[in-house]
Amino acid sequence: MARALYIHWPFCVKKCPYCDFNSHVRDGVDHAEWEAALLADMRYEAETASAQPLESIFFGGGTPSLMPPALVGHLLAEAETAWGFAPGIEITLEANPSSVEAAKFADLSAAGVNRVSLGLQSLDNDALRFLGRLHDADEGIAALGVAQQHFRRVSFDLIYARPGQSVAQWDAELQRALAFGTDHLSLYQLTIEANTRFATDVRRGVFTPLEEDPSADLFALTRERTKAAGIPAYEISNHARAGDQSRHNLTYWRYQDYCGIGPGAHGRRGGMATVRHKKPENYLSAIARTGHGISEIRPLPRREQAAEALLMGLRLNEGIDLADMAKRFAISACMLVDRQRLQMLTDLGLTWAKDDRIGVTAQGMPLLDGVLGELVHADLVEA
C-alpha cells in the first residue's frame, strides 16, 4: 500500500556540473499545462494504487522552488482528495537558496509545505563557483534564515570531499553549518557521475577528484562532529535529531511502497515498478495520449524486491532484520546474505550482527558499495 508520493519538477535555471538527476533548462514553462498534466498523472496513480492515507509527499527535481506556490497548493489539494493525509503528514519541497525563491517561502508554507530541503551545497564562495551554483554564501545563508522563519522543519545539503579540500577546511565549514541549528543535514561526498560536465572535466584533466583516504578522513570527521552536535548519522549521508529523520526518504530506505509522478519519476507500489518518461516534452505527450506519464511498468519478482530492500536498508544505521525480510519476501534467510562473508566482514569491523538484525558499521559505510557486493547473496542479485 502506497504511503508516500513523490512529485518531480524537472526544470532548472541552470544545469549543475555534478548533477545527474533528470533536470532540464527551458526558456519558458507553461505552468497551466504542467498543472493539468501532473494532476492527470496523480489521478491515474490514485486510481491504481491503494487508498491508504499518505504519510509523506516530496517535491523533488530539478528545482521545485521554481514552481508557483499556487501550483503546489493545487497538487496538494488533489493528493489529499485522492488519498487522504495521515495525521502529521510530512510535506517536503527542495529549494534553491536564491533570494527570488526564498521570497516564495511564506506562500509555499501557506500552500501546505511544512519541511524544506535547501541546496546550499557549500558555505564557501570559491567552492560554490566550482560547483556551478548561482548563489553566493551570503545569499544562501539569508535564504536559510527565511526558511527557518516559515517552516517548522528545515534541512540543507552540503557537498564535501571537493578537490584539494583539507580536514581543517571541512571541519570549519561543518562547524559553521552545525551552528545554524537545523534538525537535519544531508552531507554528500562529491561523486563524479557519468554523463555530467564534471565527468568530462576529469577526463580532460581539468581537475582531479579527492583521493579515497582523504575522503575517508572527512567522512569520519563528519560523523564525529554531527554526533557530538546531537544530529548523528541515520543513513550514510543523512544526519538528524531524534524524530526529525526524513520520513519520506525512510520510505525508500525501508522499502515501503510509494507512488512517483512527473518526468523521470520512479515508483514502487503493489509489487510493481513504474518509470515515467524522462524528457518533459515526451511526458506531456504521453499524458495527452494515455492520461498518465508511465513509460515502463513491470512486476517485480520477489528476489528482485528482496535484493533492492537489502541494498536500500543497509544504507541505514538501523540495518535490517533478516527474519522479517525473509518472511516478507517468502525467501529463506540464508538466501539473502552470505553468512560466511558476513562473519568475515564483521571480524573486519565493517558489519555488525545481533540476533536476526545486521547492519554496516561506521567503518564500513565509506566502503558501502564493496561491502554490499560481498554481503548480498550472489544468487539474489543475479536472479
Beta strands, then each sheet from edge to edge (+ up, - down):
strand 1: 4-9
strand 2: 54-61
strand 3: 85-95
strand 4: 115-121
strand 5: 153-160
strand 6: 184-189
strand 7: 233-235
strand 8: 238-240
strand 9: 259-261
strand 10: 266-269
strand 11: 272-276
strand 12: 294-299
strand 13: 320-321
strand 14: 351-354
strand 15: 357-360
sheet 1: 7+ 8- 6+ 5+ 4+ 3+ 2+ 1+ 9+
sheet 2: 10+ 11- 12+
sheet 3: 13+ 15- 14+
end
